[in-house]
């Protein structure tokens, strides 16, 4: 289904950057949207960008409620983490001094401040997060200086969350996995002569070679940015690099306490707000005991596994993911609730 897009870049407060940061969101309005349908709010994983959701949305916009025949969605909004994608370019000067990066609570703060402007007034919101983005969804339900956001339902896709007890019980394994992740990020190539050269690189290497070609192309377009490089003789050339720097991506994996706060919040959420889980059918990066530990603090409303996908469901099987989300939205009968 055809849709039109609108991008907004409001300057919103930040708890770490004086003067605030640009919070970049893209609205997807389907040609035949349902004014009574829900608006899905999409938060991406570490190292990604808001446009990664577009192939999923292309399929999701075609889904209808079998009872009414109407489209399931009114709109969709996807947001960049302030150090990722288009937002990383707009916030480059402000982020440069923050070598340790910014934690995920900034992502949630930006969304809460955006909602507080009234931009989504009257919309029925369903929060959907992938990996790191699951924490942003949950943290946005906490009021701490800015009003919390009310969701009719929450969907956690491959949540990068674990209870403190289970983490400590598997301490050596988890610390080892974290070290390997940080080492892989540090060794990752992050400079190419052109987007075409970057495309050739990604098409031949894991995990990008596993991605849906549409998602990979969107990453080349939106997950990279141009950078000026000065040569040994003072000449300047234009190359492309990762929009989210390796330092900022690494920071997403080094903020333990905020993720325990997220788990505690899942447990204390209003029981009337259903929390659904969508996992990859191939447990590649996250062992099954990790999401199981989080489901143990609060019974899930539903659990689905998307075939032909691992942790990077959004990137690997957007059509399968869209079907799973549509099933949740079709079966959802929960009324509004105050958090």
C-alpha positions in Angstrom: 0.0 0.0 0.0 1.3 3.5 -0.8 2.0 5.9 2.0 3.4 9.4 2.4 6.1 10.3 4.9 6.8 13.4 7.0 10.0 13.9 8.9 10.2 16.1 12.0 13.3 17.2 13.9 12.3 19.1 17.0 15.0 20.3 19.5 14.0 18.7 22.8 15.6 18.7 26.3 18.4 16.3 27.2 19.5 15.3 30.7 23.1 15.2 29.5 23.4 17.8 26.7 22.9 21.5 27.6 20.7 23.0 24.9 19.1 19.7 24.0 19.3 17.2 21.1 17.3 16.9 17.9 14.8 14.1 18.1 14.1 12.8 14.6 10.9 11.0 13.8 9.3 9.9 10.5 5.6 9.6 10.2 4.2 7.0 7.8 0.6 7.8 6.8 -0.9 5.1 4.6 -3.0 6.1 1.6 -5.9 4.1 3.0 -5.4 4.4 6.8 -8.1 3.7 9.3 -8.8 6.8 11.5 -10.0 4.4 14.2 -7.0 2.2 14.0 -3.9 2.2 16.1 -0.7 4.2 15.6 2.4 2.1 16.0 5.5 3.6 17.6 8.7 2.0 16.4 12.1 2.0 18.2 15.1 0.4 16.4 18.0 -1.7 17.7 21.6 -0.5 18.4 23.5 0.5 15.3 20.4 0.9 13.2 18.0 3.7 12.1 14.3 4.5 11.9 14.0 3.6 8.2 14.9 0.0 8.9 11.2 -0.5 9.7 10.0 0.5 6.2 9.9 -3.0 4.6 7.9 -4.3 7.7 5.5 -1.4 7.3 5.0 -2.0 3.6 3.6 -5.4 4.6 1.8 -4.2 7.8 -0.1 -1.5 6.0 -1.7 -4.1 3.8 -3.1 -6.0 6.8 -6.8 -5.6 7.6 -9.0 -6.5 10.6 -10.9 -9.7 9.4 -14.0 -8.6 11.4 -14.4 -5.1 9.9 -12.3 -5.3 6.7 -10.6 -2.0 7.7 -6.8 -1.4 7.8 -5.3 -2.1 11.2 -3.3 1.1 11.3 -4.0 4.8 11.4 -0.3 5.7 11.2 3.2 4.6 12.0 6.0 6.6 13.6 9.6 5.5 13.7 12.2 7.4 15.6 16.0 7.6 15.5 18.0 7.1 18.7 19.7 10.5 19.0 23.1 9.1 18.2 21.9 7.0 15.2 20.8 7.6 11.6 19.8 11.0 10.5 19.7 12.2 14.1 23.5 11.5 14.5 24.2 14.0 11.7 21.9 16.7 13.2 23.4 16.1 16.7 27.0 15.6 15.6 28.4 18.7 17.3 26.5 18.0 20.5 27.5 14.3 20.7 31.2 14.8 19.9 32.3 15.5 23.5 30.4 12.5 24.8 32.9 9.8 24.1 31.1 7.4 26.3 28.0 7.8 24.2 24.5 8.3 25.5 22.4 5.6 27.2 19.0 4.4 26.1 17.1 6.6 28.6 17.8 9.5 26.3 15.9 7.7 23.5 12.9 7.3 25.9 13.2 10.9 27.1 13.1 12.2 23.6 10.0 10.3 22.8 8.3 11.4 26.1 9.1 15.0 25.3 7.8 14.6 21.8 4.5 13.2 23.0 4.3 16.0 25.5 4.1 18.5 22.6 0.7 17.1 21.7 1.9 15.8 18.3 0.2 12.4 18.9 -2.9 13.7 20.7 -5.9 11.5 20.1 -3.9 8.6 18.7 -4.2 5.1 20.1 -0.5 4.1 20.6 1.1 0.7 20.4 4.8 0.7 21.4 7.1 -1.6 19.4 10.8 -2.0 20.1 13.5 -4.2 18.7 16.5 -5.2 21.0 17.8 -1.9 22.4 14.5 -0.3 21.3 12.5 -2.5 23.7 14.1 -0.6 26.6 13.1 2.7 25.1 9.5 1.6 24.9 9.4 0.5 28.5 11.3 3.5 29.9 8.9 5.9 28.1 6.1 4.6 30.5 8.0 6.0 33.5 7.1 9.6 34.5 10.3 11.4 35.8 10.0 15.1 35.1 8.2 14.5 31.8 4.8 12.7 31.7 4.8 9.0 30.9 3.4 7.7 27.7 0.2 5.6 27.6 0.3 2.6 25.3 -2.7 0.3 24.6 -0.2 -2.5 24.1 3.5 -3.1 24.0 5.4 -5.4 21.6 9.0 -6.5 22.5 11.0 -7.9 19.6 14.0 -9.9 20.7 14.4 -7.9 23.9 18.0 -7.4 25.0 16.9 -7.7 28.6 17.7 -10.1 31.4 16.9 -10.2 35.1 19.7 -9.5 37.5 19.4 -12.9 39.1 19.7 -14.8 35.9 22.6 -12.6 34.7 24.5 -13.3 37.9 23.8 -17.0 37.6 25.4 -17.0 34.2 28.0 -14.3 34.9 31.0 -15.8 33.2 29.0 -16.6 30.0 27.4 -13.2 29.8 30.6 -11.2 30.5 32.3 -13.3 27.9 29.6 -12.6 25.4 29.8 -8.9 26.1 33.6 -8.8 25.6 33.2 -10.6 22.3 30.5 -8.1 21.2 32.7 -5.1 22.1 35.7 -6.7 20.4 33.6 -7.3 17.2 32.4 -3.7 17.2 35.9 -2.4 17.7 37.3 -4.4 14.8 34.4 -3.6 12.5 35.3 -1.6 9.4 33.8 1.8 9.5 35.1 3.7 6.5 34.5 3.2 2.7 35.3 5.2 -0.4 31.7 5.3 -1.4 28.3 3.9 -0.7 28.8 1.6 -3.6 32.0 0.2 -2.0 30.1 -0.2 1.3 27.4 -2.1 -0.5 29.9 -4.5 -1.9 31.3 -5.0 1.6 28.0 -5.6 3.3 26.7 -8.0 0.7 29.5 -10.4 1.4 29.7 -10.3 5.2 27.7 -11.5 8.2 25.3 -10.3 9.5 24.4 -7.9 6.6 24.5 -10.7 4.0 21.6 -12.3 5.9 19.4 -9.3 5.6 16.5 -8.7 3.3 18.0 -6.7 0.4 15.6 -3.9 1.0 16.7 -3.4 4.6 20.4 -3.7 3.6 19.9 -1.0 0.9 18.1 1.2 3.5 21.1 0.8 5.8 23.5 1.9 3.0 21.3 5.0 2.5 20.4 5.9 6.1 22.9 4.0 8.3 25.9 5.6 6.7 26.9 9.3 6.4 29.4 11.3 4.5 32.6 12.4 6.2 35.5 14.6 5.1 39.0 13.0 5.4 42.2 15.0 5.3 45.0 13.3 3.5 48.8 13.4 4.4 49.3 16.4 2.1 46.3 18.3 3.3 44.0 17.3 0.5 40.4 16.6 1.5 38.3 13.6 0.2 34.8 12.6 0.9 34.2 9.1 2.2 31.3 7.3 4.0 31.3 6.0 7.6 28.8 4.6 10.0 26.1 7.1 11.1 26.3 5.6 14.6 29.9 5.6 15.6 31.4 2.5 17.1 31.9 4.3 20.4 28.2 5.1 20.6 27.1 1.6 19.6 29.4 0.1 22.3 27.9 2.3 24.9 24.5 0.6 24.3 26.0 -2.6 25.8 27.7 -1.0 28.8 24.7 0.4 30.8 23.7 -2.5 33.0 21.6 -0.7 35.6 19.2 1.0 33.2 18.3 -2.4 31.8 17.5 -3.7 35.2 15.3 -0.7 35.7 13.5 -1.7 32.5 12.9 -5.3 33.8 11.5 -3.8 37.1 9.2 -1.6 35.1 7.9 -4.5 33.1 6.9 -6.1 36.3 5.1 -3.0 37.7 3.3 -2.0 34.5 -0.5 -1.8 34.7 -1.8 -5.4 34.2 -4.3 -4.0 31.7 -1.5 -3.2 29.3 -0.6 -6.4 27.4 3.1 -7.1 26.8 3.7 -9.3 23.8 7.0 -10.9 22.7 8.2 -11.7 19.2 11.4 -13.8 19.0 13.5 -15.1 16.2 13.0 -18.7 15.2 16.7 -19.1 15.1 18.3 -18.4 18.6 21.6 -17.1 17.3 22.8 -14.2 19.5 20.5 -14.3 22.5 20.1 -17.7 24.4 16.5 -18.6 25.1 17.0 -18.3 28.9 17.5 -14.6 28.5 14.0 -13.6 27.3 12.5 -16.4 29.4 13.9 -14.7 32.5 12.1 -11.4 31.6 8.8 -13.3 30.8 9.1 -14.8 34.3 8.6 -11.4 36.0 5.3 -10.9 34.2 3.3 -13.4 32.2 3.4 -12.4 28.5 0.2 -11.7 26.6 1.6 -13.8 23.7 4.8 -15.2 22.4 5.5 -15.7 18.7 8.6 -16.9 16.8 9.3 -15.6 13.4 10.8 -18.3 11.1 13.9 -17.6 8.9 15.1 -15.0 11.4 17.5 -14.7 14.3 18.0 -11.8 16.6 17.8 -9.3 13.6 14.2 -10.1 12.8 13.5 -6.6 11.5 16.4 -6.9 9.1 16.1 -10.6 8.1 12.3 -11.3 7.7 10.3 -8.1 7.6 7.3 -9.9 6.0 7.2 -12.5 8.7 7.5 -9.8 11.4 4.7 -7.9 9.9 2.5 -11.0 10.1 3.3 -11.5 13.7 2.6 -7.8 14.6 -0.7 -8.0 12.6 -1.8 -11.0 14.6 -1.2 -9.1 17.8 -3.1 -6.1 16.6 -6.0 -8.2 15.2 -6.4 -10.2 18.5 -6.0 -7.2 20.8 -9.1 -6.5 22.8 -7.7 -4.6 25.7 -9.3 -1.2 26.4 -7.3 1.9 27.3 -5.5 1.9 30.6 -3.6 4.5 32.7 -0.1 3.6 33.5 
